[in-house]
């Protein structure tokens, strides 16, 4: 297995990663490896978020409920609105605290991946394998 060393991460960022790994019940290396793989799948070489790939992954396990009588908006509009709301929630309100596109992408990817993994674990659709330090689909 290859070893990749990462430099240029400040103490605050390292502490945040360690806390996120602990919250996820993972080792730091396993957490970072999982995040790297997830990010690699969702961002293209130009650093642009691949919305279609994210939508595809979200649609894989979405339940269908045909019993709802309420009219629904087109899927693309609903998903665009969901991403828009997530972006708004993660933006500061003060100009002094403005974040770069890269910081926003990193923040959102952490929350999205952790939230989705937690939901999938809670529903019994994925399992964390301790000795492999990773997740598998059931």
C-alpha positions in Angstrom: 0.0 0.0 0.0 1.3 3.4 -0.9 2.0 6.0 1.7 1.0 9.6 0.9 2.2 12.4 3.2 0.4 15.6 3.3 1.9 18.9 4.4 0.6 22.5 4.6 -2.2 21.7 7.0 -2.4 24.1 10.0 -3.0 23.0 13.6 -6.6 24.1 13.5 -7.3 22.1 10.4 -5.6 19.1 11.7 -7.6 19.3 15.0 -10.8 19.6 13.0 -9.9 16.5 11.0 -9.0 14.6 14.2 -12.4 15.6 15.7 -14.3 14.7 12.6 -12.6 11.3 12.5 -13.4 10.7 16.2 -17.0 11.7 15.7 -17.2 9.2 12.8 -15.6 6.5 15.0 -12.7 6.2 12.6 -8.9 6.5 12.8 -7.5 9.8 11.4 -5.8 7.9 8.5 -9.0 6.0 7.6 -11.1 9.1 7.8 -8.7 11.0 5.5 -8.5 8.1 3.1 -12.3 7.9 2.9 -12.6 11.6 2.4 -9.9 11.6 -0.3 -11.8 8.9 -2.2 -15.1 10.6 -1.8 -13.7 13.9 -3.0 -11.9 12.3 -5.9 -15.2 11.0 -7.1 -17.2 14.2 -6.7 -14.8 16.9 -7.9 -13.3 17.1 -11.4 -9.7 17.9 -12.3 -10.6 21.7 -12.5 -11.8 21.6 -8.9 -15.5 21.9 -10.0 -18.1 20.0 -8.0 -19.7 17.3 -10.1 -23.4 17.8 -9.3 -24.5 15.0 -11.7 -22.2 12.5 -9.9 -23.6 13.6 -6.5 -27.1 13.3 -7.8 -26.5 9.9 -9.2 -25.1 8.7 -5.8 -28.0 10.2 -3.9 -30.5 8.7 -6.3 -29.1 5.2 -6.0 -30.9 4.5 -2.7 -33.7 7.1 -2.6 -37.0 5.5 -1.6 -39.9 6.1 -3.9 -43.3 7.1 -2.4 -46.1 7.1 -4.9 -48.7 7.5 -2.2 -48.0 11.2 -1.8 -50.8 13.4 -3.3 -48.9 16.6 -3.1 -47.7 17.9 -6.5 -43.9 17.6 -6.7 -41.4 19.8 -8.5 -39.0 18.3 -11.0 -36.2 16.3 -9.4 -33.6 18.6 -10.9 -35.2 21.7 -9.3 -35.5 20.0 -5.9 -31.9 18.9 -5.9 -30.6 22.2 -7.1 -32.6 23.8 -4.3 -31.1 21.4 -1.7 -27.6 22.2 -2.8 -28.4 25.9 -2.8 -29.7 25.7 0.8 -26.6 23.8 1.9 -24.4 26.4 0.4 -26.3 29.2 2.1 -26.2 27.5 5.5 -22.4 27.2 5.3 -21.7 30.8 4.3 -20.8 33.3 7.0 -22.9 36.4 7.3 -20.0 38.8 7.9 -17.7 40.1 5.1 -14.8 39.8 7.5 -15.4 36.0 7.7 -15.8 35.4 4.0 -14.7 32.0 2.8 -13.1 31.0 -0.5 -14.8 28.5 -2.9 -12.2 25.9 -1.8 -13.0 26.4 1.9 -16.7 26.1 1.2 -16.2 22.9 -0.9 -14.2 21.4 1.9 -16.7 22.3 4.6 -19.7 21.1 2.6 -18.0 17.9 1.5 -17.2 17.0 5.2 -20.8 17.6 6.3 -22.3 15.9 3.3 -20.2 12.8 3.5 -20.5 12.4 7.3 -24.3 13.0 7.2 -24.8 10.6 4.4 -22.6 7.9 6.0 -24.4 8.3 9.3 -27.8 8.0 7.6 -26.7 4.9 5.7 -25.3 3.3 8.8 -28.5 4.1 10.7 -30.6 2.5 8.0 -28.3 -0.5 7.9 -27.3 0.0 4.3 -23.6 0.4 5.0 -21.3 -1.1 7.6 -18.1 0.1 9.0 -15.4 -2.6 9.0 -13.0 -1.8 11.9 -10.0 -4.0 10.8 -10.3 -2.6 7.3 -10.9 1.0 8.5 -13.5 1.6 6.0 -17.2 1.2 4.9 -18.9 -1.4 2.8 -22.3 -1.5 1.2 -24.6 -4.2 2.6 
